[in-house]
Amino acid sequence: MRRALPLLAVLVVVAGALGFFAWQSAREEEALAAARFAREQRAERAEEDRNRRWEELGRASAEYVPGMLGEVRLGLTRNALLQARPGATPPMRTGSGEPRLEEALPNGAQVVYVLDRAGERVARVQVLSQIPAEGVPPHLQAMRDQYGDPQVVLRCSEQSAAGVPTLRFVWGDERVAMQDIFLIHPRGVSVTLYVAGADALADSLRAGGCAPVRSREELDQLGVATPEMLAPRVIDP
């Protein structure tokens, strides 16, 4: 009996140790599960916040995206865009590195839908068209009739990342910016309607080397894009 007592004590100690380790392991598993749950909750909240911001941007952009594009808005998912605009396809050539889809319209205009970095949402809409020089005044008058006077008019230099001289008329609010961008070249005038989040406006103007127009003389000094400027690039303000 006396010999059994030390053995019993050892068994009790071992059992206690095993129980402690089992309890400790359970605590660690619970802590890991709680941390995993917290991460998932944070990720869900972040996703909800992103979706809400996209939805708000979409509502704000509705008045600026041309009506001929139907239900297209900023923040539209890629799948929804393809359903709304089945003619939108990946570009034949890519140069900017941004995910995008392109669509040729029956009137000859070209639409570029630039997606966010993940390629999931419409972050920018650009509508590129050609008009004769005499079509510029009525075009600008139509824009003024619809949106009011532009907030600012800018001349943008060919000595910039854009590489071409442009004249830009800017409308918008704290959420959405719209630019009407004119490029004069030997074949006429190219116009790009550019709709994006307001936070993208500064980057666009910086890339274009833009400065506010302060006099009529500055408008008259707008340069003409040469074939050499245009040949190697697709104009992407």
C-alpha positions in Angstrom: 0.0 0.0 0.0 2.8 2.3 0.9 4.5 1.6 -2.5 1.2 2.5 -4.2 1.0 5.9 -2.6 4.0 7.5 -4.4 2.7 6.0 -7.7 -0.7 7.4 -7.0 0.8 10.8 -6.3 2.7 10.7 -9.6 -0.5 9.8 -11.4 -2.3 12.7 -9.8 0.4 15.1 -10.7 0.5 13.8 -14.3 -3.2 14.0 -14.6 -3.2 17.5 -13.2 -0.5 18.5 -15.7 -2.4 17.0 -18.6 -5.5 18.7 -17.5 -3.8 22.0 -17.2 -2.3 21.7 -20.7 -5.7 20.6 -22.1 -7.3 23.6 -20.4 -4.5 25.9 -21.7 -4.9 24.5 -25.2 -8.6 25.1 -25.1 -8.0 28.7 -24.0 -5.6 29.2 -26.8 -8.0 27.8 -29.3 -10.8 30.0 -28.0 -8.4 33.1 -28.2 -7.5 32.2 -31.8 -11.2 31.7 -32.7 -12.1 35.0 -31.1 -9.3 36.8 -33.0 -10.3 35.1 -36.3 -13.9 36.2 -35.7 -12.8 39.8 -34.9 -10.8 39.9 -38.1 -13.7 38.6 -40.1 -16.0 41.2 -38.5 -13.6 44.0 -39.3 -13.2 42.8 -42.9 -17.0 42.7 -43.3 -17.4 46.2 -41.9 -14.6 47.4 -44.2 -16.4 45.8 -47.2 -19.7 47.4 -46.2 -18.0 50.8 -45.9 -16.4 50.4 -49.4 -19.7 49.3 -50.9 -21.5 52.2 -49.3 -19.0 54.7 -50.6 -19.3 53.2 -54.1 -23.1 53.5 -53.9 -22.9 57.1 -52.8 -20.4 57.9 -55.6 -22.7 56.2 -58.1 -25.7 58.3 -57.0 -23.6 61.5 -57.2 -22.3 60.6 -60.7 -25.7 59.9 -62.2 -26.1 63.5 -63.5 -22.7 63.6 -65.1 -22.5 60.3 -66.9 -24.0 60.8 -70.4 -27.6 59.5 -70.7 -26.7 57.6 -73.9 -24.8 55.1 -71.6 -28.0 54.1 -69.9 -27.6 52.8 -66.3 -23.8 53.3 -66.2 -22.6 55.0 -63.1 -19.3 55.2 -61.2 -19.1 52.3 -58.7 -21.0 50.0 -61.0 -19.7 46.4 -60.7 -17.9 44.9 -63.7 -20.6 42.3 -64.1 -23.4 44.9 -64.0 -21.5 47.0 -66.5 -21.3 44.1 -68.9 -25.0 43.4 -68.5 -25.8 47.1 -69.1 -23.3 47.5 -72.0 -22.7 44.2 -73.6 -20.6 45.9 -76.3 -17.9 46.8 -73.8 -14.8 44.6 -74.3 -11.2 44.5 -73.1 -9.0 46.8 -75.2 -7.0 45.5 -78.2 -3.9 47.1 -76.7 -3.1 48.1 -73.1 -0.6 50.8 -72.2 -1.7 52.4 -68.9 -1.8 49.2 -66.8 -5.2 50.1 -65.5 -8.0 47.5 -66.0 -10.5 48.8 -68.4 -13.2 48.0 -71.0 -13.9 49.9 -74.2 -17.0 50.4 -76.3 -17.5 51.9 -79.8 -20.8 53.8 -80.1 -22.9 54.0 -83.2 -22.2 57.8 -83.5 -18.5 57.1 -83.7 -17.6 58.0 -80.1 -15.4 55.7 -78.1 -16.1 55.0 -74.5 -13.5 53.9 -72.0 -14.6 52.4 -68.7 -11.6 52.4 -66.3 -12.0 50.0 -63.4 -10.5 50.2 -59.9 -7.3 48.4 -59.1 -9.1 45.2 -58.3 -10.9 45.4 -61.7 -14.2 45.1 -59.9 -15.9 48.6 -60.1 -16.1 51.4 -62.6 -13.8 54.2 -61.3 -13.8 56.4 -64.3 -15.8 56.9 -67.5 -14.3 58.7 -70.6 -16.2 59.4 -73.8 -13.9 60.3 -76.7 -15.4 62.0 -79.8 -14.4 64.2 -82.8 -16.1 67.4 -83.7 -15.4 70.1 -86.3 -13.9 73.4 -85.1 -17.2 75.1 -85.7 -18.9 72.6 -83.5 -17.0 73.7 -80.4 -19.1 76.8 -79.5 -22.5 75.0 -79.7 -21.0 72.0 -77.7 -19.8 74.3 -74.9 -23.2 76.2 -74.9 -25.0 72.8 -74.5 -22.7 71.9 -71.6 -23.3 75.3 -70.0 -27.1 75.0 -70.5 -27.0 71.6 -68.7 -24.5 72.1 -66.0 -24.1 75.9 -65.6 -20.8 77.8 -65.8 -17.7 75.6 -65.4 -16.0 76.0 -62.0 -12.7 76.5 -63.7 -11.1 76.5 -67.2 -7.5 75.2 -67.5 -4.8 75.2 -70.1 -2.7 72.0 -69.9 0.8 71.8 -71.4 2.4 69.3 -73.7 5.4 69.6 -71.4 3.7 67.2 -69.0 3.0 63.5 -68.4 0.1 63.7 -70.8 2.4 64.9 -73.6 -0.3 67.0 -75.5 -1.7 70.5 -75.1 -5.4 70.5 -73.9 -8.0 72.9 -72.8 -10.2 71.7 -69.9 -13.6 72.9 -68.6 -14.3 71.4 -65.1 -17.6 70.9 -63.3 -18.5 68.9 -60.2 -18.9 68.9 -56.5 -17.0 67.5 -53.5 -17.7 63.9 -54.7 -17.6 63.9 -58.5 -15.6 65.8 -61.0 -16.4 66.1 -64.7 -13.9 67.5 -67.3 -14.7 68.4 -70.9 -11.2 68.2 -72.5 -10.4 69.7 -75.9 -7.4 68.6 -78.0 -6.8 70.5 -81.2 -4.9 68.6 -83.9 -4.4 68.8 -87.6 -7.6 66.7 -88.4 -9.9 68.8 -86.2 -10.9 68.8 -82.5 -11.0 65.8 -80.1 -13.3 66.1 -77.1 -13.1 63.8 -74.1 -15.8 63.8 -71.5 -14.1 62.6 -68.3 -16.1 61.6 -65.2 -14.4 60.4 -62.0 -14.3 60.8 -58.3 -13.3 64.2 -57.1 -10.2 62.8 -55.5 -8.9 61.8 -58.9 -9.1 65.3 -60.3 -5.9 66.6 -58.7 -3.9 63.7 -60.2 -5.4 64.2 -63.6 -4.6 68.0 -63.6 -1.1 67.4 -62.3 -0.4 64.8 -65.0 -1.6 67.3 -67.6 0.5 70.2 -66.3 -2.6 72.3 -66.0 -3.0 75.9 -64.9 -6.1 78.2 -64.7 -6.9 80.3 -67.7 -7.1 84.0 -66.6 -7.5 85.9 -69.8 -8.9 85.5 -73.4 -5.3 85.8 -74.6 -4.3 82.6 -72.9 -7.1 80.8 -74.7 -5.8 82.1 -78.0 -2.4 80.6 -77.1 -3.6 77.0 -76.9 -1.2 74.8 -78.8 -2.0 72.3 -81.5 -1.1 68.6 -81.0 1.3 67.5 -83.8 1.2 64.1 -85.4 4.4 63.3 -83.5 2.7 63.9 -80.2 -0.3 61.8 -81.2 1.3 58.9 -83.0 2.7 56.8 -80.2 -0.1 57.2 -77.7 -3.8 57.0 -77.0 -4.9 60.2 -75.4 -5.7 59.3 -71.7 -6.1 62.4 -69.6 
